[in-house]
Every structure is written in C-alpha cells, then in structure tokens.
Amino acid sequence: MGKKVSGKTHSKEQLDNWANQNNPNNKAYKANRDNHSNQLNPKHKTHQQIHNSNRRNKHYQPWPDWAPDYIEYDD
C-alpha cells in the first residue's frame, strides 16, 4: 500500500472510512473489489440489463397462466 492518510488533514471519521475501505477483511473492501471485478468482466450484466433483456425477449410472465376460481358462497 503506497497511499497514506494523515490525521492532520482528515477527520477521525474520514480516517476510519479509509481504513475500512482498505482492509481486506472488511465488507466495504470486498464489495468494492467484487464490483470492480464485475465491471471488468465483459460478460457480466447489471440487474437492469437482465431485466430489460427479459422484457424484450419475453422470458417471464408477470402473471400466472391460471388462478384458482373464487369460492361461491351460498347463503
């Protein structure tokens, strides 16, 4: 790690945030790493791209083919 953050120029909160984002055991670090990895993968599609693809290609139906009939109540 070549980067350093000074307590003279940054608040405690900023120092803590920097430490969390640069700690391999932290979920913020892992999320950033995974997101970066996905962005570099040409086959990775975002949630929105998958959703739009399904809509264009009709891969899903928003309602079921059948539904049970309403029960007829007799008085």
Secondary structure, DSSP 8 states (H G I E B T S, - for coil): ------TTTS-HHHHHHHHHHT-TTSHHHHHHHHHHHHHH-TT---HHHHHHHHHHHT---SS-S----------
